[in-house]
């Protein structure tokens, strides 16, 4: 593993909360997707993690980029399939309600 990548992972692990938070989120999202429950919420939770994984590999550890890119593409596919659930969130103006 490149030095910068190891330093980044080490910092996340030393924080004491980031790795358990990411791992717990991945398990929760996986369970929600497998049960076909709250899929738009699961996608909203996992997308920032997938972006982090892809950018980590692009900038710090180029070897092993493919699995992250494949998962990100699957995420985009599901987001497109559930686009009607995201439409209100993307409205330029929304009244509280």
Secondary structure by P-SEA (a helix, b strand, c coil): ccaaaaaaaaaaaacccaaaaaaaaaaaaaaaaaaccaaaaaaaaaaaaaaaaaaaaaccccccaaaaaaaaaaaaaaaaaaccccccccccccccc
